[in-house]
Amino acid sequence: MRSYFHLDMDAFFVSVEELFDPSLKGKPVVVGGKADQRGVVSAASYAARKFGVHSAMPLRTAYKLCPQAIFVEGHRERYTEYSGKVYQVLQSFTPQVEMASIDEAYLDMTGTHRLHGPPLAAAGSLLKSVKNATGLNCSIGAGSSRLVSKIASDQAKPHGVLWIVPGQEASFLAPLDVRKIPGVGKVTEQNLHACGIRKVGDLARLEESFVEQRFGKWGLALAGKARGEDAGGWFDEEIGSETAPKSISHENTFDVYTADATALDAMLVRLCEMVARRLRDHKMYARTIQIKLRYSDFSTFTRSKTLDHATQIDAEMASAVRELFHHSWTRKPIRLLGVYAQSLEKVEGQASLLDENTTDRWRKTLAAVDKLRDKFGDTTVSLAAGMNAPFRARVHENPENLPGKDPKHKPK
């Protein structure tokens, strides 16, 4: 019988802030920026959540709901450091660890019974080990599938352990709202409600043929999840398997909406540099680039372009991205810009013979530049067009290189 744990840190960003400022404990705290900024909430303490504050909510809305809250910018480097500490503890329990985000992980505990005891005892021991190593609380769900363990950890919050005994998966899931199924968002929830499906048990009782007819392949995955199976999406991969990124991206939300073409060009170049750098770290090349534009009225658009050859060179990406942007931009003020590298390949595309010498010079230059950035920071060297871009890395749950997935710091 397979055995999986899902570990989820409790109010991770806020809890790390409390380690450095104990006066925050027990108070409504919002991480993500100042109350008057145009950003969004990255995390909220349990005290703030009682007022309806939640992640991804505009900071100004959070202030209206809870004006007494303490708003903090957040410290990405601290969260990355403590996520790494958690990862080291998990590795001491099993080598099969997969960080799903900066504050949650899946563990394959199959075959560890002799070393750590039965699931409930092992989970309790892991809970204490994380607390001892980091000073932070977490919640753990244990089950015969990753899906069941994830839902169980959510039910165990805060600072609890819940083990779903094999054979009891269906009875555990049946009374839960369908929104508890990972991957079910507002739209899918509304569509399920329209069919009279409100609880997971309602979905589990339906014939697969009906679910497939109504929701397609995603419907079959939903039916499997309703039975507690690891069906579709992320669950297709084994825990800890070496999987190359399917895309690499960076976004920037402007504190002040802007229609300044020079400033927008500079930000696009800066984002391209960051994306290209990570492509080189992963030894990957992008065949397709995509931009994301969000205007001041929150309308959002994406546009993509397939390149003549796959690349990881800053200047080549920047040229294509700027051309795509100016083809698409309506001159309205911009709230957010994003650059995405897609259709990733392990082999560089073949440039024309005339361009090959230029490309080779860029390779040598960027190799030296990356060494300088490793030593002195990412902003040490930049393309001239991107030097003045005021990029501020957003605090969020999916930073660029999670523990165990950083190509420059692979686990031993």
Secondary structure in CASP SS format (residue, H / E / C, confidence):
PFRMAT SS
TARGET T0000
AUTHOR 0000-0000-0000
METHOD secondary structure of the structure
MODEL  1
M C 1.00
R C 1.00
S C 1.00
Y E 1.00
F E 1.00
H E 1.00
L E 1.00
D E 1.00
M E 1.00
D C 1.00
A C 1.00
F H 1.00
F H 1.00
V H 1.00
S H 1.00
V H 1.00
E H 1.00
E H 1.00
L H 1.00
F H 1.00
D C 1.00
P H 1.00
S H 1.00
L H 1.00
K C 1.00
G C 1.00
K C 1.00
P C 1.00
V E 1.00
V E 1.00
V E 1.00
G C 1.00
G C 1.00
K C 1.00
A C 1.00
D C 1.00
Q C 1.00
R C 1.00
G C 1.00
V E 1.00
V C 1.00
S C 1.00
A E 1.00
A E 1.00
S C 1.00
Y H 1.00
A H 1.00
A H 1.00
R H 1.00
K C 1.00
F C 1.00
G C 1.00
V C 1.00
H C 1.00
S C 1.00
A C 1.00
M C 1.00
P E 1.00
L H 1.00
R H 1.00
T H 1.00
A H 1.00
Y H 1.00
K H 1.00
L H 1.00
C C 1.00
P C 1.00
Q C 1.00
A C 1.00
I E 1.00
F E 1.00
V E 1.00
E C 1.00
G C 1.00
H C 1.00
R H 1.00
E H 1.00
R H 1.00
Y H 1.00
T H 1.00
E H 1.00
Y H 1.00
S H 1.00
G H 1.00
K H 1.00
V H 1.00
Y H 1.00
Q H 1.00
V H 1.00
L H 1.00
Q H 1.00
S H 1.00
F H 1.00
T C 1.00
P C 1.00
Q C 1.00
V E 1.00
E E 1.00
M E 1.00
A E 1.00
S E 1.00
I C 1.00
D C 1.00
E E 1.00
A E 1.00
Y E 1.00
L E 1.00
D E 1.00
M C 1.00
T C 1.00
G C 1.00
T C 1.00
H H 1.00
R H 1.00
L H 1.00
H H 1.00
G C 1.00
P C 1.00
P H 1.00
L H 1.00
A H 1.00
A H 1.00
A H 1.00
G H 1.00
S H 1.00
L H 1.00
L H 1.00
K H 1.00
S H 1.00
V H 1.00
K H 1.00
N H 1.00
A H 1.00
T H 1.00
G C 1.00
L C 1.00
N C 1.00
C E 1.00
S E 1.00
I E 1.00
G E 1.00
A E 1.00
G E 1.00
S C 1.00
S C 1.00
R H 1.00
L H 1.00
V H 1.00
S H 1.00
K H 1.00
I H 1.00
A H 1.00
S H 1.00
D H 1.00
Q H 1.00
A H 1.00
K C 1.00
P C 1.00
H C 1.00
G C 1.00
V E 1.00
L E 1.00
W E 1.00
I C 1.00
V C 1.00
P C 1.00
G C 1.00
Q C 1.00
E H 1.00
A H 1.00
S H 1.00
F H 1.00
L H 1.00
A C 1.00
P C 1.00
L C 1.00
D E 1.00
V H 1.00
R H 1.00
K H 1.00
I C 1.00
P C 1.00
G C 1.00
V C 1.00
G C 1.00
K H 1.00
V H 1.00
T H 1.00
E H 1.00
Q H 1.00
N H 1.00
L H 1.00
H H 1.00
A H 1.00
C C 1.00
G C 1.00
I C 1.00
R C 1.00
K E 1.00
V H 1.00
G H 1.00
D H 1.00
L H 1.00
A H 1.00
R C 1.00
L C 1.00
E C 1.00
E H 1.00
S H 1.00
F H 1.00
V H 1.00
E H 1.00
Q H 1.00
R H 1.00
F H 1.00
G C 1.00
K H 1.00
W H 1.00
G H 1.00
L H 1.00
A H 1.00
L H 1.00
A H 1.00
G H 1.00
K H 1.00
A H 1.00
R C 1.00
G C 1.00
E C 1.00
D C 1.00
A C 1.00
G C 1.00
G H 1.00
W H 1.00
F H 1.00
D H 1.00
E C 1.00
E C 1.00
I C 1.00
G C 1.00
S C 1.00
E C 1.00
T C 1.00
A C 1.00
P C 1.00
K C 1.00
S C 1.00
I E 1.00
S E 1.00
H E 1.00
E E 1.00
N E 1.00
T E 1.00
F E 1.00
D E 1.00
V E 1.00
Y E 1.00
T E 1.00
A C 1.00
D C 1.00
A H 1.00
T H 1.00
A H 1.00
L H 1.00
D H 1.00
A H 1.00
M H 1.00
L H 1.00
V H 1.00
R H 1.00
L H 1.00
C H 1.00
E H 1.00
M H 1.00
V H 1.00
A H 1.00
R H 1.00
R H 1.00
L H 1.00
R H 1.00
D H 1.00
H C 1.00
K C 1.00
M C 1.00
Y E 1.00
A E 1.00
R E 1.00
T E 1.00
I E 1.00
Q E 1.00
I E 1.00
K E 1.00
L E 1.00
R E 1.00
Y E 1.00
S C 1.00
D C 1.00
F C 1.00
S C 1.00
T E 1.00
F E 1.00
T E 1.00
R E 1.00
S E 1.00
K E 1.00
T E 1.00
L E 1.00
D E 1.00
H E 1.00
A E 1.00
T E 1.00
Q C 1.00
I C 1.00
D H 1.00
A H 1.00
E H 1.00
M H 1.00
A H 1.00
S H 1.00
A H 1.00
V H 1.00
R H 1.00
E H 1.00
L H 1.00
F H 1.00
H H 1.00
H H 1.00
S H 1.00
W C 1.00
T C 1.00
R C 1.00
K C 1.00
P C 1.00
I E 1.00
R E 1.00
L E 1.00
L E 1.00
G E 1.00
V E 1.00
Y E 1.00
A E 1.00
Q E 1.00
S E 1.00
L E 1.00
E E 1.00
K C 1.00
V C 1.00
E C 1.00
G C 1.00
Q C 1.00
A C 1.00
S C 1.00
L H 1.00
L H 1.00
D H 1.00
E H 1.00
N H 1.00
T H 1.00
T H 1.00
D H 1.00
R H 1.00
W H 1.00
R H 1.00
K H 1.00
T H 1.00
L H 1.00
A H 1.00
A H 1.00
V H 1.00
D H 1.00
K H 1.00
L H 1.00
R H 1.00
D H 1.00
K H 1.00
F H 1.00
G C 1.00
D C 1.00
T C 1.00
T C 1.00
V C 1.00
S C 1.00
L C 1.00
A H 1.00
A H 1.00
G H 1.00
M C 1.00
N C 1.00
A C 1.00
P C 1.00
F C 1.00
R C 1.00
A C 1.00
R C 1.00
V C 1.00
H C 1.00
E C 1.00
N C 1.00
P C 1.00
E C 1.00
N C 1.00
L C 1.00
P C 1.00
G C 1.00
K C 1.00
D C 1.00
P C 1.00
K C 1.00
H C 1.00
K C 1.00
P C 1.00
K C 1.00
END
